[in-house]
């Protein structure tokens, strides 16, 4: 399909249905939301956010990642760090009935919330 654009994503929110290449902590999901050039994301503990842009279908974070500072289990905090680091590396995006986020050997499949 065509390359994903910021316009495709603006105002949408997503929740993961499957993550390949990484074992999520039980009972957790990856969430991502896009609004007005800001990406909000979570891996089960803190809500994190950053500016973003999409260039040729590739997600690039454009600023420092801000995070709430909730106290969580170490494994959940580590999972937050994993997701933030993953997205900071830049991710290839595909819209195909859902949103597919690919970074190296990790693939996150998400469905739109409220759809």
N, C-alpha and C positions, 0 to 999 in steps of 0.2 A: 504493500500500500504506500500511500504518500507519507512523507516525513511528518512526524508529529510536530505541531507548533504550539506556542504559548496559548494562542487563541483556542486551540482544541482543549486545553487543560484548564483554562481560567474558570474558576467557579465550580470546579469538580472536587470530589472527595472520594478516596479509594481505600479499600481494606483488602489485605492479602488473603488469598485462598490457598496458595501454595508457595513454598519457598524451596528452590532446588539449590544445592551447593552449600547450604548452611542449615544447621539444626536449630530451629527456634526453641526457646524455653517453652515447656508445656503451657497450654492455655493462653499463649500470646499471639498477637498478629502484628504485622506491619501496617501502619496507616500512613496515607499521604494525602495532603490537600493543597490545592493550588488556588491562589486568589491575588489578583493585582500585583503580580510579580513576586509574590512571597510563597514559598513552599513550607508547609507545616508537615512534620512527620513524627512518628513515634514507633517504638518497638516494644511497647508494653510498660514503660515506666514514665519517663519524662516526655513532655511535649517539646519538640525542638523545631526551630524555624530558621530559615535563611532566605535571602534573596535568590532568585534563580533566573536563568534564561535557557531557552531551548535553541540550539544551533544545529541545523541539519539533523534534527531528530535526536540530538544528544542533550541530555540534561546537564547543565553546569551550574553549580552554586556560585553566587556572585558576592558573597559576604561571609563574615564569620557566622558560625552556627550558634544561635542563642538557645538556651535550654532552661526549662524550669528546674528547680533543684530539690525534687522530691527524694526522700530517702527510700531506697528500694533495695531488694536483695542484690547481692553482688552480681549474680548471674544476669539480672535484668539490667543493671547499670552497664555491665559488659556488653550486653546486647544493644543498648543505646549507642555505646561507643562504636560498635561494629557497624550499625546502620549509618551513623553520621560519617564514619570514615569511608564506607562504601560509596555513599552518594557524593562525598567530596571528591572522589576520584573521577566523577563524571559517569553518567549512565546512559546507555542506549535505550530509547523508548519506542515501543510499538503499541499501537491501538488496534486490537483485533478481538472485538467482542468484550474486551477488558483492557487493562493496561499491563504491559509486560515491561519490566525494568531489568536490564541485563548489565552486569558489571563483571567482567572477566568470566569466572566459572559460576557465578551466582545468578540465578534467575528468579525474580519475584513476580508472581502473577497476582493481579489485584482486580477486584470488581468494584464498580461504582456504587457508593453508598446512596441509599434513597432512590435507587433506580428501579 
